[in-house]
Amino acid sequence: MNNFNVLMKKEFVQMVREFKVIWLPLVFIFLGITQPVVSHYLPSILKALGGAQGITIDPSMAAQQGGEVLASTLAAQFDQLGVIIIAISMMGVLQTDKVNGMLAFILTRPVTVVSYIGGKIIANYIFVACSVVLGYLISYVYVNLLFTNVNFVDAIIASLFYLLWVLFMVSFTTMISTIFNSQGIIALISIVFLLGCRIVLGLSSLTDYLNPASMSKQAMEVLITGAVNPSVIWNVLVVLIWIVLTIVVTVFWISGKRFNNE
């Protein structure tokens, strides 16, 4: 447990050195503010700039419910630019240790691979989750100010579902960072795969059950309808299985010391 705590502290110190503790929360605060503000003022802006040229303003844009706007924050902001930002912030989580020899050094000490990987994933997940929640709360406040109020319990349930999707993003990017040495390749594979999961969401009920991004869809449904889909339990189980698989692959890859043979 002492080794685990030391590894956790090492990760947080590294985040401070990279100024990640500043820019990542600010990015998600910006994303959280953008959707409700744009949704509220866009009809007025279009009317002022282009109304005289025949642009038709859909009245439903200004009549959106708060839950719909908060759900669109997840879909249009967090699941697009947010995914890219998370992948970029995580691309060097293990690759840096491999390149500078820190990984080999740590594993020659009385530190288990499970503790090392656990410290990496948990520390980074706590930080990324806090950044996402901060942006989500800011968006929640703006939605309640500019649109109809969103039930706080529904917002909490939706955030818990979404954070499970965030955990998969962190564990998957950590796995890719373990396998590859180039940060560019790590970021590219992570972004393409994670955005791909989000893009194919909704194409088929079967693929939705197997798609880790389904937790994002479940979160949006809670915000829009105010009810939890009965199928969510299966989505949760599948996502947890995917997370465990990514962690197992990461542990076995490092245990095999393949990073020394690249």
Helices and strands as residue ranges (DSSP letters): H 2-17, H 20-50, G 51-53, G 59-61, H 66-72, I 73-82, H 83-90, H 95-99, H 102-107, H 113-146, H 152-179, H 183-199, H 205-210, H 214-225, H 232-255, G 258-260
